[in-house]
Amino acid sequence: MKIVFTPNQTRQLLAWAANYVRFEVDEGILPSGVRIIVELAPPFGSLADAQYGEARLELGEVEVER
């Protein structure tokens, strides 16, 4: 299975995650990364969110390829 993000979703995700990674690196902490959550809900589509601790970024609908 392959999750496909749009170019805009990719830019949004990388910019959002960079803030957390930069903070951790500046503090001398090994970067923990972010969690990507994909909800598969046919026939309604698939939605993705990114999560870092309690912070959440809604990415919206994504394409899921088999």
FINU-874311 format. One line per 8 residues: number of its first residue (from 1); their letters; for each residue x, y, z of N, C-alpha, C. Coordinates in steps of 0.001 Angstrom, whole numbers. Example, Ala and Ser with C-alpha at 12.3 -4.5 7.8 and 13.67 -1.06 7.14 Angstrom:
2
1) AS) 13190:-5690:7800:12300:-4500:7800:13200:-3300:7800  12850:-2250:7080:13670:-1060:7140:12900:30:7870;
***
This chain:
66
1) MKIVFTPN) 845:-1162:0:0:0:0:898:1235:0  474:2258:-716:1246:3490:-829:332:4680:-534  775:5531:377:30:6740:713:633:7879:-104  -183:8601:-861:308:9664:-1738:-190:11016:-1230  770:11888:-908:459:13250:-498:593:14175:-1706  -201:15225:-1748:-49:16226:-2799:1225:17025:-2517  1752:17719:-3518:2929:18560:-3266:2680:19581:-2149  1494:20146:-2090:1170:21113:-1041:1156:20452:340;
9) QTRQLLAW) 578:19273:448:566:18546:1725:1989:18216:2163  2840:17836:1208:4228:17512:1521:4955:18737:2060  4810:19885:1393:5441:21126:1864:4951:21492:3253  3649:21393:3451:3033:21719:4735:3579:20820:5850  3638:19532:5593:4113:18563:6580:5584:18792:6922  6420:18968:5908:7847:19151:6154:8127:20451:6909  7423:21523:6582:7614:22798:7290:7160:22676:8737  6036:22035:8953:5484:21868:10308:6427:21014:11152;
17) AANYVRFE) 6873:19882:10606:7756:18971:11345:9118:19595:11608  9604:20424:10680:10922:21042:10837:11015:21870:12109  9934:22504:12507:9936:23306:13737:10251:22449:14955  9669:21278:15023:9884:20388:16166:11278:19766:16125  11707:19350:14944:13037:18753:14805:14106:19789:15141  13934:21016:14646:14903:22081:14910:15014:22348:16411  13891:22409:17095:13887:22635:18540:14656:21528:19257  14380:20273:18904:15037:19147:19563:16544:19157:19315;
25) VDEGILPS) 16946:19420:18089:18369:19454:17760:19050:20604:18512  18421:21768:18527:18985:22920:19241:19147:22654:20731  18280:21802:21278:18339:21465:22703:19238:20255:22975  19862:19721:21915:20742:18571:22084:19999:17260:22270  18754:17223:21821:17909:16031:21955:17874:15300:20611  17949:13988:20655:17816:13190:19437:16409:13399:18882  16273:13848:17625:14937:14113:17069:14045:12875:17116  12840:13081:17609:11903:11964:17755:11014:11783:16534;
33) GVRIIVEL) 10927:12787:15669:10090:12694:14484:8629:12947:14803  7799:12794:13801:6365:12985:13947:5647:11709:13531  4427:11581:13977:3602:10412:13640:2633:10816:12533  2493:9970:11525:1513:10172:10459:367:9191:10706  -835:9719:10782:-2020:8894:11015:-2892:8958:9771  -3169:7812:9183:-4013:7744:7995:-5252:6939:8343  -6408:7548:8109:-7687:6873:8352:-8257:6425:7015  -8396:5114:6877:-8988:4554:5670:-10473:4350:5936;
41) APPFGSLA) -11316:5034:5176:-12749:4971:5433:-13541:4898:4134  -13368:3799:3376:-14152:3683:2146:-15640:3649:2491  -16507:4195:1762:-16314:4869:472:-16071:6375:623  -15762:6836:1812:-15651:8271:2066:-14285:8854:1759  -13301:8032:1500:-11960:8522:1219:-11022:8248:2379  -9812:8729:2269:-8793:8515:3290:-8258:9864:3745  -8136:10033:5043:-7676:11295:5624:-6372:11072:6360  -5509:12094:6355:-4229:11996:7042:-4051:13175:7996;
49) DAQYGEAR) -3431:12892:9125:-3025:13895:10106:-1585:13592:10481  -879:14622:10928:441:14441:11507:324:14803:12974  1091:14127:13822:1017:14369:15252:2409:14419:15853  2613:15397:16730:3841:15507:17516:3392:15824:18931  3482:14850:19817:2941:15043:21166:1458:15335:21074  1038:16461:21632:-375:16858:21570:-685:17710:20342  341:18194:19648:140:19032:18462:-306:18164:17289  -1211:18700:16505:-1753:17931:15387:-1898:18826:14163;
57) LELGEVEV) -1554:18294:13008:-1708:18992:11736:-2637:18177:10862  -3748:18749:10472:-4682:18070:9575:-4208:18270:8145  -3915:17169:7477:-3443:17231:6090:-4566:17064:5084  -5667:16506:5513:-6807:16335:4618:-6793:15020:3881  -7505:14994:2783:-7673:13749:2025:-6381:13376:1296  -6046:12104:1353:-4868:11582:651:-5289:10425:-246  -4448:10150:-1209:-4698:9034:-2129:-3994:7788:-1576  -4697:6668:-1603:-4116:5408:-1183:-4088:4475:-2381;
65) ER) -2878:4038:-2738:-2710:3129:-3867:-2396:1733:-3344  -2889:745:-4046:-2597:-649:-3668:-1416:-1157:-4421;
***
